[in-house]
Amino acid sequence: MERKEAAQFDQEVLDLYDDYAHGRLNRRDYIKKLGMFAVGGMTAEALMASLS
């Protein structure tokens, strides 16, 4: 999978990642909320991997 640039992500996805990375959101809630952005076969896990 090709690594994406920050500009290719919805700002809400980046905000969720920021909250998770800084401890304002636990992993369970992060994945649950990230799942709202999973589209076209891309899972929350794939989104997480592309953000890392």
mmCIF entry with sequence, helices, sheets and N, C-alpha, C, O atoms, coordinates in Angstrom:
data_MODEL
# 
_entry.id   MODEL 
# 
_entity.id                         1 
_entity.type                       polymer 
_entity.pdbx_number_of_molecules   1 
# 
_entity_poly.entity_id                      1 
_entity_poly.type                           'polypeptide(L)' 
_entity_poly.nstd_linkage                   no 
_entity_poly.nstd_monomer                   no 
_entity_poly.pdbx_seq_one_letter_code       MERKEAAQFDQEVLDLYDDYAHGRLNRRDYIKKLGMFAVGGMTAEALMASLS 
_entity_poly.pdbx_seq_one_letter_code_can   MERKEAAQFDQEVLDLYDDYAHGRLNRRDYIKKLGMFAVGGMTAEALMASLS 
_entity_poly.pdbx_strand_id                 A 
# 
loop_
_entity_poly_seq.entity_id 
_entity_poly_seq.num 
_entity_poly_seq.mon_id 
_entity_poly_seq.hetero 
1 1  MET n 
1 2  GLU n 
1 3  ARG n 
1 4  LYS n 
1 5  GLU n 
1 6  ALA n 
1 7  ALA n 
1 8  GLN n 
1 9  PHE n 
1 10 ASP n 
1 11 GLN n 
1 12 GLU n 
1 13 VAL n 
1 14 LEU n 
1 15 ASP n 
1 16 LEU n 
1 17 TYR n 
1 18 ASP n 
1 19 ASP n 
1 20 TYR n 
1 21 ALA n 
1 22 HIS n 
1 23 GLY n 
1 24 ARG n 
1 25 LEU n 
1 26 ASN n 
1 27 ARG n 
1 28 ARG n 
1 29 ASP n 
1 30 TYR n 
1 31 ILE n 
1 32 LYS n 
1 33 LYS n 
1 34 LEU n 
1 35 GLY n 
1 36 MET n 
1 37 PHE n 
1 38 ALA n 
1 39 VAL n 
1 40 GLY n 
1 41 GLY n 
1 42 MET n 
1 43 THR n 
1 44 ALA n 
1 45 GLU n 
1 46 ALA n 
1 47 LEU n 
1 48 MET n 
1 49 ALA n 
1 50 SER n 
1 51 LEU n 
1 52 SER n 
# 
_struct_asym.id          A 
_struct_asym.entity_id   1 
# 
loop_
_struct_conf.conf_type_id 
_struct_conf.id 
_struct_conf.pdbx_PDB_helix_id 
_struct_conf.beg_label_comp_id 
_struct_conf.beg_label_asym_id 
_struct_conf.beg_label_seq_id 
_struct_conf.pdbx_beg_PDB_ins_code 
_struct_conf.end_label_comp_id 
_struct_conf.end_label_asym_id 
_struct_conf.end_label_seq_id 
_struct_conf.pdbx_end_PDB_ins_code 
_struct_conf.beg_auth_comp_id 
_struct_conf.beg_auth_asym_id 
_struct_conf.beg_auth_seq_id 
_struct_conf.end_auth_comp_id 
_struct_conf.end_auth_asym_id 
_struct_conf.end_auth_seq_id 
_struct_conf.pdbx_PDB_helix_class 
_struct_conf.details 
_struct_conf.pdbx_PDB_helix_length 
HELX_P HELX_P1 AA1 ALA A 6  ? GLN A 8  ? ALA A 6  GLN A 8  5 ? 3  
HELX_P HELX_P2 AA2 GLN A 11 ? ALA A 21 ? GLN A 11 ALA A 21 1 ? 11 
HELX_P HELX_P3 AA3 ARG A 27 ? LEU A 34 ? ARG A 27 LEU A 34 1 ? 8  
HELX_P HELX_P4 AA4 GLY A 35 ? PHE A 37 ? GLY A 35 PHE A 37 5 ? 3  
HELX_P HELX_P5 AA5 ALA A 44 ? LEU A 51 ? ALA A 44 LEU A 51 1 ? 8  
# 
_struct_conf_type.id          HELX_P 
_struct_conf_type.criteria    ? 
_struct_conf_type.reference   ? 
# 
loop_
_atom_site.group_PDB 
_atom_site.id 
_atom_site.type_symbol 
_atom_site.label_atom_id 
_atom_site.label_alt_id 
_atom_site.label_comp_id 
_atom_site.label_asym_id 
_atom_site.label_entity_id 
_atom_site.label_seq_id 
_atom_site.pdbx_PDB_ins_code 
_atom_site.Cartn_x 
_atom_site.Cartn_y 
_atom_site.Cartn_z 
_atom_site.occupancy 
_atom_site.B_iso_or_equiv 
_atom_site.pdbx_formal_charge 
_atom_site.auth_seq_id 
_atom_site.auth_comp_id 
_atom_site.auth_asym_id 
_atom_site.auth_atom_id 
_atom_site.pdbx_PDB_model_num 
ATOM 1   N N  . MET A 1 1  ? 0.848   -1.178 0.000  1.00 0.00 ? 1  MET A N  1 
ATOM 2   C CA . MET A 1 1  ? 0.000   0.000  0.000  1.00 0.00 ? 1  MET A CA 1 
ATOM 3   C C  . MET A 1 1  ? 0.894   1.242  0.000  1.00 0.00 ? 1  MET A C  1 
ATOM 4   O O  . MET A 1 1  ? 1.834   1.352  0.787  1.00 0.00 ? 1  MET A O  1 
ATOM 5   N N  . GLU A 1 2  ? 0.582   2.151  -0.882 1.00 0.00 ? 2  GLU A N  1 
ATOM 6   C CA . GLU A 1 2  ? 1.355   3.383  -1.001 1.00 0.00 ? 2  GLU A CA 1 
ATOM 7   C C  . GLU A 1 2  ? 1.033   4.320  0.161  1.00 0.00 ? 2  GLU A C  1 
ATOM 8   O O  . GLU A 1 2  ? -0.131  4.499  0.520  1.00 0.00 ? 2  GLU A O  1 
ATOM 9   N N  . ARG A 1 3  ? 2.063   4.910  0.739  1.00 0.00 ? 3  ARG A N  1 
ATOM 10  C CA . ARG A 1 3  ? 1.874   5.841  1.850  1.00 0.00 ? 3  ARG A CA 1 
ATOM 11  C C  . ARG A 1 3  ? 1.256   7.140  1.332  1.00 0.00 ? 3  ARG A C  1 
ATOM 12  O O  . ARG A 1 3  ? 1.702   7.693  0.327  1.00 0.00 ? 3  ARG A O  1 
ATOM 13  N N  . LYS A 1 4  ? 0.230   7.616  2.025  1.00 0.00 ? 4  LYS A N  1 
ATOM 14  C CA . LYS A 1 4  ? -0.466  8.831  1.613  1.00 0.00 ? 4  LYS A CA 1 
ATOM 15  C C  . LYS A 1 4  ? 0.102   10.046 2.343  1.00 0.00 ? 4  LYS A C  1 
ATOM 16  O O  . LYS A 1 4  ? 0.706   9.928  3.409  1.00 0.00 ? 4  LYS A O  1 
ATOM 17  N N  . GLU A 1 5  ? -0.105  11.193 1.751  1.00 0.00 ? 5  GLU A N  1 
ATOM 18  C CA . GLU A 1 5  ? 0.275   12.464 2.359  1.00 0.00 ? 5  GLU A CA 1 
ATOM 19  C C  . GLU A 1 5  ? -0.886  12.946 3.231  1.00 0.00 ? 5  GLU A C  1 
ATOM 20  O O  . GLU A 1 5  ? -2.033  12.562 3.004  1.00 0.00 ? 5  GLU A O  1 
ATOM 21  N N  . ALA A 1 6  ? -0.595  13.775 4.214  1.00 0.00 ? 6  ALA A N  1 
ATOM 22  C CA . ALA A 1 6  ? -1.624  14.285 5.123  1.00 0.00 ? 6  ALA A CA 1 
ATOM 23  C C  . ALA A 1 6  ? -2.756  14.977 4.367  1.00 0.00 ? 6  ALA A C  1 
ATOM 24  O O  . ALA A 1 6  ? -3.916  14.882 4.769  1.00 0.00 ? 6  ALA A O  1 
ATOM 25  N N  . ALA A 1 7  ? -2.435  15.660 3.292  1.00 0.00 ? 7  ALA A N  1 
ATOM 26  C CA . ALA A 1 7  ? -3.449  16.389 2.523  1.00 0.00 ? 7  ALA A CA 1 
ATOM 27  C C  . ALA A 1 7  ? -4.472  15.465 1.871  1.00 0.00 ? 7  ALA A C  1 
ATOM 28  O O  . ALA A 1 7  ? -5.539  15.921 1.460  1.00 0.00 ? 7  ALA A O  1 
ATOM 29  N N  . GLN A 1 8  ? -4.163  14.174 1.770  1.00 0.00 ? 8  GLN A N  1 
ATOM 30  C CA . GLN A 1 8  ? -5.075  13.221 1.136  1.00 0.00 ? 8  GLN A CA 1 
ATOM 31  C C  . GLN A 1 8  ? -6.121  12.676 2.104  1.00 0.00 ? 8  GLN A C  1 
ATOM 32  O O  . GLN A 1 8  ? -7.022  11.948 1.690  1.00 0.00 ? 8  GLN A O  1 
ATOM 33  N N  . PHE A 1 9  ? -6.013  13.018 3.387  1.00 0.00 ? 9  PHE A N  1 
ATOM 34  C CA . PHE A 1 9  ? -6.955  12.540 4.389  1.00 0.00 ? 9  PHE A CA 1 
ATOM 35  C C  . PHE A 1 9  ? -7.951  13.632 4.742  1.00 0.00 ? 9  PHE A C  1 
ATOM 36  O O  . PHE A 1 9  ? -7.636  14.822 4.701  1.00 0.00 ? 9  PHE A O  1 
ATOM 37  N N  . ASP A 1 10 ? -9.155  13.206 5.089  1.00 0.00 ? 10 ASP A N  1 
ATOM 38  C CA . ASP A 1 10 ? -10.159 14.120 5.607  1.00 0.00 ? 10 ASP A CA 1 
ATOM 39  C C  . ASP A 1 10 ? -9.611  14.728 6.906  1.00 0.00 ? 10 ASP A C  1 
ATOM 40  O O  . ASP A 1 10 ? -8.971  14.025 7.688  1.00 0.00 ? 10 ASP A O  1 
ATOM 41  N N  . GLN A 1 11 ? -9.851  16.005 7.141  1.00 0.00 ? 11 GLN A N  1 
ATOM 42  C CA . GLN A 1 11 ? -9.331  16.672 8.339  1.00 0.00 ? 11 GLN A CA 1 
ATOM 43  C C  . GLN A 1 11 ? -9.828  15.994 9.611  1.00 0.00 ? 11 GLN A C  1 
ATOM 44  O O  . GLN A 1 11 ? -9.101  15.946 10.603 1.00 0.00 ? 11 GLN A O  1 
ATOM 45  N N  . GLU A 1 12 ? -11.045 15.472 9.600  1.00 0.00 ? 12 GLU A N  1 
ATOM 46  C CA . GLU A 1 12 ? -11.580 14.789 10.779 1.00 0.00 ? 12 GLU A CA 1 
ATOM 47  C C  . GLU A 1 12 ? -10.768 13.542 11.112 1.00 0.00 ? 12 GLU A C  1 
ATOM 48  O O  . GLU A 1 12 ? -10.588 13.223 12.287 1.00 0.00 ? 12 GLU A O  1 
ATOM 49  N N  . VAL A 1 13 ? -10.280 12.836 10.106 1.00 0.00 ? 13 VAL A N  1 
ATOM 50  C CA . VAL A 1 13 ? -9.440  11.656 10.325 1.00 0.00 ? 13 VAL A CA 1 
ATOM 51  C C  . VAL A 1 13 ? -8.130  12.080 10.980 1.00 0.00 ? 13 VAL A C  1 
ATOM 52  O O  . VAL A 1 13 ? -7.655  11.422 11.906 1.00 0.00 ? 13 VAL A O  1 
ATOM 53  N N  . LEU A 1 14 ? -7.552  13.164 10.509 1.00 0.00 ? 14 LEU A N  1 
ATOM 54  C CA . LEU A 1 14 ? -6.310  13.665 11.096 1.00 0.00 ? 14 LEU A CA 1 
ATOM 55  C C  . LEU A 1 14 ? -6.526  14.127 12.534 1.00 0.00 ? 14 LEU A C  1 
ATOM 56  O O  . LEU A 1 14 ? -5.670  13.915 13.393 1.00 0.00 ? 14 LEU A O  1 
ATOM 57  N N  . ASP A 1 15 ? -7.667  14.757 12.795 1.00 0.00 ? 15 ASP A N  1 
ATOM 58  C CA . ASP A 1 15 ? -7.983  15.194 14.158 1.00 0.00 ? 15 ASP A CA 1 
ATOM 59  C C  . ASP A 1 15 ? -8.151  13.999 15.090 1.00 0.00 ? 15 ASP A C  1 
ATOM 60  O O  . ASP A 1 15 ? -7.694  14.031 16.233 1.00 0.00 ? 15 ASP A O  1 
ATOM 61  N N  . LEU A 1 16 ? -8.808  12.944 14.602 1.00 0.00 ? 16 LEU A N  1 
ATOM 62  C CA . LEU A 1 16 ? -8.955  11.726 15.404 1.00 0.00 ? 16 LEU A CA 1 
ATOM 63  C C  . LEU A 1 16 ? -7.595  11.133 15.731 1.00 0.00 ? 16 LEU A C  1 
ATOM 64  O O  . LEU A 1 16 ? -7.344  10.738 16.869 1.00 0.00 ? 16 LEU A O  1 
ATOM 65  N N  . TYR A 1 17 ? -6.714  11.070 14.735 1.00 0.00 ? 17 TYR A N  1 
ATOM 66  C CA . TYR A 1 17 ? -5.376  10.529 14.948 1.00 0.00 ? 17 TYR A CA 1 
ATOM 67  C C  . TYR A 1 17 ? -4.615  11.370 15.975 1.00 0.00 ? 17 TYR A C  1 
ATOM 68  O O  . TYR A 1 17 ? -3.928  10.830 16.842 1.00 0.00 ? 17 TYR A O  1 
ATOM 69  N N  . ASP A 1 18 ? -4.741  12.669 15.873 1.00 0.00 ? 18 ASP A N  1 
ATOM 70  C CA . ASP A 1 18 ? -4.076  13.565 16.817 1.00 0.00 ? 18 ASP A CA 1 
ATOM 71  C C  . ASP A 1 18 ? -4.577  13.317 18.237 1.00 0.00 ? 18 ASP A C  1 
ATOM 72  O O  . ASP A 1 18 ? -3.784  13.241 19.174 1.00 0.00 ? 18 ASP A O  1 
ATOM 73  N N  . ASP A 1 19 ? -5.895  13.190 18.394 1.00 0.00 ? 19 ASP A N  1 
ATOM 74  C CA . ASP A 1 19 ? -6.468  12.913 19.716 1.00 0.00 ? 19 ASP A CA 1 
ATOM 75  C C  . ASP A 1 19 ? -5.972  11.581 20.258 1.00 0.00 ? 19 ASP A C  1 
ATOM 76  O O  . ASP A 1 19 ? -5.649  11.475 21.441 1.00 0.00 ? 19 ASP A O  1 
ATOM 77  N N  . TYR A 1 20 ? -5.908  10.575 19.414 1.00 0.00 ? 20 TYR A N  1 
ATOM 78  C CA . TYR A 1 20 ? -5.420  9.256  19.830 1.00 0.00 ? 20 TYR A CA 1 
ATOM 79  C C  . TYR A 1 20 ? -3.933  9.311  20.191 1.00 0.00 ? 20 TYR A C  1 
ATOM 80  O O  . TYR A 1 20 ? -3.521  8.784  21.224 1.00 0.00 ? 20 TYR A O  1 
ATOM 81  N N  . ALA A 1 21 ? -3.144  9.940  19.350 1.00 0.00 ? 21 ALA A N  1 
ATOM 82  C CA . ALA A 1 21 ? -1.696  10.006 19.562 1.00 0.00 ? 21 ALA A CA 1 
ATOM 83  C C  . ALA A 1 21 ? -1.334  10.765 20.836 1.00 0.00 ? 21 ALA A C  1 
ATOM 84  O O  . ALA A 1 21 ? -0.307  10.485 21.454 1.00 0.00 ? 21 ALA A O  1 
ATOM 85  N N  . HIS A 1 22 ? -2.167  11.717 21.228 1.00 0.00 ? 22 HIS A N  1 
ATOM 86  C CA . HIS A 1 22 ? -1.881  12.526 22.409 1.00 0.00 ? 22 HIS A CA 1 
ATOM 87  C C  . HIS A 1 22 ? -2.673  12.086 23.640 1.00 0.00 ? 22 HIS A C  1 
ATOM 88  O O  . HIS A 1 22 ? -2.735  12.805 24.638 1.00 0.00 ? 22 HIS A O  1 
ATOM 89  N N  . GLY A 1 23 ? -3.279  10.894 23.561 1.00 0.00 ? 23 GLY A N  1 
ATOM 90  C CA . GLY A 1 23 ? -3.941  10.309 24.720 1.00 0.00 ? 23 GLY A CA 1 
ATOM 91  C C  . GLY A 1 23 ? -5.298  10.886 25.071 1.00 0.00 ? 23 GLY A C  1 
ATOM 92  O O  . GLY A 1 23 ? -5.829  10.601 26.144 1.00 0.00 ? 23 GLY A O  1 
ATOM 93  N N  . ARG A 1 24 ? -5.864  11.684 24.199 1.00 0.00 ? 24 ARG A N  1 
ATOM 94  C CA . ARG A 1 24 ? -7.190  12.244 24.467 1.00 0.00 ? 24 ARG A CA 1 
ATOM 95  C C  . ARG A 1 24 ? -8.308  11.299 24.040 1.00 0.00 ? 24 ARG A C  1 
ATOM 96  O O  . ARG A 1 24 ? -9.482  11.548 24.316 1.00 0.00 ? 24 ARG A O  1 
ATOM 97  N N  . LEU A 1 25 ? -7.934  10.214 23.365 1.00 0.00 ? 25 LEU A N  1 
ATOM 98  C CA . LEU A 1 25 ? -8.895  9.236  22.860 1.00 0.00 ? 25 LEU A CA 1 
ATOM 99  C C  . LEU A 1 25 ? -8.267  7.859  23.014 1.00 0.00 ? 25 LEU A C  1 
ATOM 100 O O  . LEU A 1 25 ? -7.133  7.640  22.588 1.00 0.00 ? 25 LEU A O  1 
ATOM 101 N N  . ASN A 1 26 ? -9.009  6.920  23.628 1.00 0.00 ? 26 ASN A N  1 
ATOM 102 C CA . ASN A 1 26 ? -8.443  5.577  23.774 1.00 0.00 ? 26 ASN A CA 1 
ATOM 103 C C  . ASN A 1 26 ? -8.564  4.813  22.458 1.00 0.00 ? 26 ASN A C  1 
ATOM 104 O O  . ASN A 1 26 ? -9.297  5.215  21.554 1.00 0.00 ? 26 ASN A O  1 
ATOM 105 N N  . ARG A 1 27 ? -7.832  3.709  22.369 1.00 0.00 ? 27 ARG A N  1 
ATOM 106 C CA . ARG A 1 27 ? -7.763  2.949  21.115 1.00 0.00 ? 27 ARG A CA 1 
ATOM 107 C C  . ARG A 1 27 ? -9.137  2.461  20.658 1.00 0.00 ? 27 ARG A C  1 
ATOM 108 O O  . ARG A 1 27 ? -9.449  2.516  19.468 1.00 0.00 ? 27 ARG A O  1 
ATOM 109 N N  . ARG A 1 28 ? -9.944  1.993  21.581 1.00 0.00 ? 28 ARG A N  1 
ATOM 110 C CA . ARG A 1 28 ? -11.274 1.479  21.226 1.00 0.00 ? 28 ARG A CA 1 
ATOM 111 C C  . ARG A 1 28 ? -12.135 2.565  20.587 1.00 0.00 ? 28 ARG A C  1 
ATOM 112 O O  . ARG A 1 28 ? -12.753 2.345  19.546 1.00 0.00 ? 28 ARG A O  1 
ATOM 113 N N  . ASP A 1 29 ? -12.171 3.734  21.215 1.00 0.00 ? 29 ASP A N  1 
ATOM 114 C CA . ASP A 1 29 ? -12.973 4.828  20.670 1.00 0.00 ? 29 ASP A CA 1 
ATOM 115 C C  . ASP A 1 29 ? -12.395 5.352  19.359 1.00 0.00 ? 29 ASP A C  1 
ATOM 116 O O  . ASP A 1 29 ? -13.135 5.748  18.458 1.00 0.00 ? 29 ASP A O  1 
ATOM 117 N N  . TYR A 1 30 ? -11.065 5.351  19.263 1.00 0.00 ? 30 TYR A N  1 
ATOM 118 C CA . TYR A 1 30 ? -10.402 5.792  18.033 1.00 0.00 ? 30 TYR A CA 1 
ATOM 119 C C  . TYR A 1 30 ? -10.815 4.903  16.862 1.00 0.00 ? 30 TYR A C  1 
ATOM 120 O O  . TYR A 1 30 ? -11.197 5.404  15.804 1.00 0.00 ? 30 TYR A O  1 
ATOM 121 N N  . ILE A 1 31 ? -10.740 3.596  17.049 1.00 0.00 ? 31 ILE A N  1 
ATOM 122 C CA . ILE A 1 31 ? -11.098 2.664  15.974 1.00 0.00 ? 31 ILE A CA 1 
ATOM 123 C C  . ILE A 1 31 ? -12.584 2.761  15.646 1.00 0.00 ? 31 ILE A C  1 
ATOM 124 O O  . ILE A 1 31 ? -12.978 2.710  14.481 1.00 0.00 ? 31 ILE A O  1 
ATOM 125 N N  . LYS A 1 32 ? -13.398 2.900  16.680 1.00 0.00 ? 32 LYS A N  1 
ATOM 126 C CA . LYS A 1 32 ? -14.843 3.018  16.471 1.00 0.00 ? 32 LYS A CA 1 
ATOM 127 C C  . LYS A 1 32 ? -15.168 4.253  15.621 1.00 0.00 ? 32 LYS A C  1 
ATOM 128 O O  . LYS A 1 32 ? -15.948 4.170  14.672 1.00 0.00 ? 32 LYS A O  1 
ATOM 129 N N  . LYS A 1 33 ? -14.572 5.383  15.963 1.00 0.00 ? 33 LYS A N  1 
ATOM 130 C CA . LYS A 1 33 ? -14.827 6.617  15.216 1.00 0.00 ? 33 LYS A CA 1 
ATOM 131 C C  . LYS A 1 33 ? -14.175 6.586  13.839 1.00 0.00 ? 33 LYS A C  1 
ATOM 132 O O  . LYS A 1 33 ? -14.729 7.117  12.877 1.00 0.00 ? 33 LYS A O  1 
ATOM 133 N N  . LEU A 1 34 ? -13.007 5.970  13.741 1.00 0.00 ? 34 LEU A N  1 
ATOM 134 C CA . LEU A 1 34 ? -12.315 5.862  12.462 1.00 0.00 ? 34 LEU A CA 1 
ATOM 135 C C  . LEU A 1 34 ? -13.117 5.001  11.485 1.00 0.00 ? 34 LEU A C  1 
ATOM 136 O O  . LEU A 1 34 ? -13.051 5.205  10.273 1.00 0.00 ? 34 LEU A O  1 
ATOM 137 N N  . GLY A 1 35 ? -13.869 4.046  12.015 1.00 0.00 ? 35 GLY A N  1 
ATOM 138 C CA . GLY A 1 35 ? -14.696 3.176  11.188 1.00 0.00 ? 35 GLY A CA 1 
ATOM 139 C C  . GLY A 1 35 ? -15.732 3.935  10.375 1.00 0.00 ? 35 GLY A C  1 
ATOM 140 O O  . GLY A 1 35 ? -16.187 3.448  9.340  1.00 0.00 ? 35 GLY A O  1 
ATOM 141 N N  . MET A 1 36 ? -16.109 5.122  10.834 1.00 0.00 ? 36 MET A N  1 
ATOM 142 C CA . MET A 1 36 ? -17.075 5.940  10.089 1.00 0.00 ? 36 MET A CA 1 
ATOM 143 C C  . MET A 1 36 ? -16.496 6.399  8.754  1.00 0.00 ? 36 MET A C  1 
ATOM 144 O O  . MET A 1 36 ? -17.241 6.753  7.840  1.00 0.00 ? 36 MET A O  1 
ATOM 145 N N  . PHE A 1 37 ? -15.175 6.394  8.642  1.00 0.00 ? 37 PHE A N  1 
ATOM 146 C CA . PHE A 1 37 ? -14.518 6.861  7.426  1.00 0.00 ? 37 PHE A CA 1 
ATOM 147 C C  . PHE A 1 37 ? -14.073 5.717  6.522  1.00 0.00 ? 37 PHE A C  1 
ATOM 148 O O  . PHE A 1 37 ? -13.542 5.949  5.437  1.00 0.00 ? 37 PHE A O  1 
ATOM 149 N N  . ALA A 1 38 ? -14.288 4.484  6.969  1.00 0.00 ? 38 ALA A N  1 
ATOM 150 C CA . ALA A 1 38 ? -13.907 3.316  6.168  1.00 0.00 ? 38 ALA A CA 1 
ATOM 151 C C  . ALA A 1 38 ? -14.852 3.223  4.971  1.00 0.00 ? 38 ALA A C  1 
ATOM 152 O O  . ALA A 1 38 ? -16.056 3.028  5.131  1.00 0.00 ? 38 ALA A O  1 
ATOM 153 N N  . VAL A 1 39 ? -14.294 3.365  3.781  1.00 0.00 ? 39 VAL A N  1 
ATOM 154 C CA . VAL A 1 39 ? -15.106 3.422  2.559  1.00 0.00 ? 39 VAL A CA 1 
ATOM 155 C C  . VAL A 1 39 ? -14.490 2.527  1.490  1.00 0.00 ? 39 VAL A C  1 
ATOM 156 O O  . VAL A 1 39 ? -13.269 2.395  1.408  1.00 0.00 ? 39 VAL A O  1 
ATOM 157 N N  . GLY A 1 40 ? -15.325 1.929  0.691  1.00 0.00 ? 40 GLY A N  1 
ATOM 158 C CA . GLY A 1 40 ? -14.855 1.180  -0.473 1.00 0.00 ? 40 GLY A CA 1 
ATOM 159 C C  . GLY A 1 40 ? -13.887 0.063  -0.154 1.00 0.00 ? 40 GLY A C  1 
ATOM 160 O O  . GLY A 1 40 ? -12.903 -0.130 -0.867 1.00 0.00 ? 40 GLY A O  1 
ATOM 161 N N  . GLY A 1 41 ? -14.152 -0.673 0.906  1.00 0.00 ? 41 GLY A N  1 
ATOM 162 C CA . GLY A 1 41 ? -13.302 -1.806 1.247  1.00 0.00 ? 41 GLY A CA 1 
ATOM 163 C C  . GLY A 1 41 ? -12.104 -1.437 2.099  1.00 0.00 ? 41 GLY A C  1 
ATOM 164 O O  . GLY A 1 41 ? -11.388 -2.324 2.564  1.00 0.00 ? 41 GLY A O  1 
ATOM 165 N N  . MET A 1 42 ? -11.867 -0.161 2.314  1.00 0.00 ? 42 MET A N  1 
ATOM 166 C CA . MET A 1 42 ? -10.766 0.243  3.184  1.00 0.00 ? 42 MET A CA 1 
ATOM 167 C C  . MET A 1 42 ? -11.262 0.166  4.620  1.00 0.00 ? 42 MET A C  1 
ATOM 168 O O  . MET A 1 42 ? -12.198 0.871  4.997  1.00 0.00 ? 42 MET A O  1 
ATOM 169 N N  . THR A 1 43 ? -10.645 -0.675 5.408  1.00 0.00 ? 43 THR A N  1 
ATOM 170 C CA . THR A 1 43 ? -11.072 -0.870 6.783  1.00 0.00 ? 43 THR A CA 1 
ATOM 171 C C  . THR A 1 43 ? -10.419 0.153  7.699  1.00 0.00 ? 43 THR A C  1 
ATOM 172 O O  . THR A 1 43 ? -9.489  0.857  7.305  1.00 0.00 ? 43 THR A O  1 
ATOM 173 N N  . ALA A 1 44 ? -10.918 0.224  8.926  1.00 0.00 ? 44 ALA A N  1 
ATOM 174 C CA . ALA A 1 44 ? -10.311 1.106  9.923  1.00 0.00 ? 44 ALA A CA 1 
ATOM 175 C C  . ALA A 1 44 ? -8.855  0.725  10.129 1.00 0.00 ? 44 ALA A C  1 
ATOM 176 O O  . ALA A 1 44 ? -8.004  1.593  10.326 1.00 0.00 ? 44 ALA A O  1 
ATOM 177 N N  . GLU A 1 45 ? -8.563  -0.573 10.084 1.00 0.00 ? 45 GLU A N  1 
ATOM 178 C CA . GLU A 1 45 ? -7.183  -1.038 10.245 1.00 0.00 ? 45 GLU A CA 1 
ATOM 179 C C  . GLU A 1 45 ? -6.290  -0.506 9.122  1.00 0.00 ? 45 GLU A C  1 
ATOM 180 O O  . GLU A 1 45 ? -5.155  -0.099 9.369  1.00 0.00 ? 45 GLU A O  1 
ATOM 181 N N  . ALA A 1 46 ? -6.799  -0.511 7.903  1.00 0.00 ? 46 ALA A N  1 
ATOM 182 C CA . ALA A 1 46 ? -6.029  0.014  6.773  1.00 0.00 ? 46 ALA A CA 1 
ATOM 183 C C  . ALA A 1 46 ? -5.819  1.516  6.908  1.00 0.00 ? 46 ALA A C  1 
ATOM 184 O O  . ALA A 1 46 ? -4.749  2.029  6.579  1.00 0.00 ? 46 ALA A O  1 
ATOM 185 N N  . LEU A 1 47 ? -6.842  2.225  7.392  1.00 0.00 ? 47 LEU A N  1 
ATOM 186 C CA . LEU A 1 47 ? -6.687  3.658  7.630  1.00 0.00 ? 47 LEU A CA 1 
ATOM 187 C C  . LEU A 1 47 ? -5.615  3.913  8.681  1.00 0.00 ? 47 LEU A C  1 
ATOM 188 O O  . LEU A 1 47 ? -4.783  4.807  8.523  1.00 0.00 ? 47 LEU A O  1 
ATOM 189 N N  . MET A 1 48 ? -5.637  3.123  9.760  1.00 0.00 ? 48 MET A N  1 
ATOM 190 C CA . MET A 1 48 ? -4.629  3.278  10.813 1.00 0.00 ? 48 MET A CA 1 
ATOM 191 C C  . MET A 1 48 ? -3.233  3.053  10.256 1.00 0.00 ? 48 MET A C  1 
ATOM 192 O O  . MET A 1 48 ? -2.309  3.808  10.558 1.00 0.00 ? 48 MET A O  1 
ATOM 193 N N  . ALA A 1 49 ? -3.081  2.025  9.450  1.00 0.00 ? 49 ALA A N  1 
ATOM 194 C CA . ALA A 1 49 ? -1.770  1.709  8.878  1.00 0.00 ? 49 ALA A CA 1 
ATOM 195 C C  . ALA A 1 49 ? -1.282  2.834  7.976  1.00 0.00 ? 49 ALA A C  1 
ATOM 196 O O  . ALA A 1 49 ? -0.092  3.148  7.969  1.00 0.00 ? 49 ALA A O  1 
ATOM 197 N N  . SER A 1 50 ? -2.171  3.433  7.227  1.00 0.00 ? 50 SER A N  1 
ATOM 198 C CA . SER A 1 50 ? -1.742  4.496  6.321  1.00 0.00 ? 50 SER A CA 1 
ATOM 199 C C  . SER A 1 50 ? -1.433  5.793  7.062  1.00 0.00 ? 50 SER A C  1 
ATOM 200 O O  . SER A 1 50 ? -0.720  6.649  6.540  1.00 0.00 ? 50 SER A O  1 
ATOM 201 N N  . LEU A 1 51 ? -1.964  5.943  8.273  1.00 0.00 ? 51 LEU A N  1 
ATOM 202 C CA . LEU A 1 51 ? -1.660  7.125  9.081  1.00 0.00 ? 51 LEU A CA 1 
ATOM 203 C C  . LEU A 1 51 ? -0.351  6.978  9.839  1.00 0.00 ? 51 LEU A C  1 
ATOM 204 O O  . LEU A 1 51 ? 0.252   7.975  10.238 1.00 0.00 ? 51 LEU A O  1 
ATOM 205 N N  . SER A 1 52 ? 0.088   5.753  10.038 1.00 0.00 ? 52 SER A N  1 
ATOM 206 C CA . SER A 1 52 ? 1.305   5.518  10.833 1.00 0.00 ? 52 SER A CA 1 
ATOM 207 C C  . SER A 1 52 ? 2.554   5.785  10.047 1.00 0.00 ? 52 SER A C  1 
ATOM 208 O O  . SER A 1 52 ? 3.657   5.634  10.572 1.00 0.00 ? 52 SER A O  1 
# 
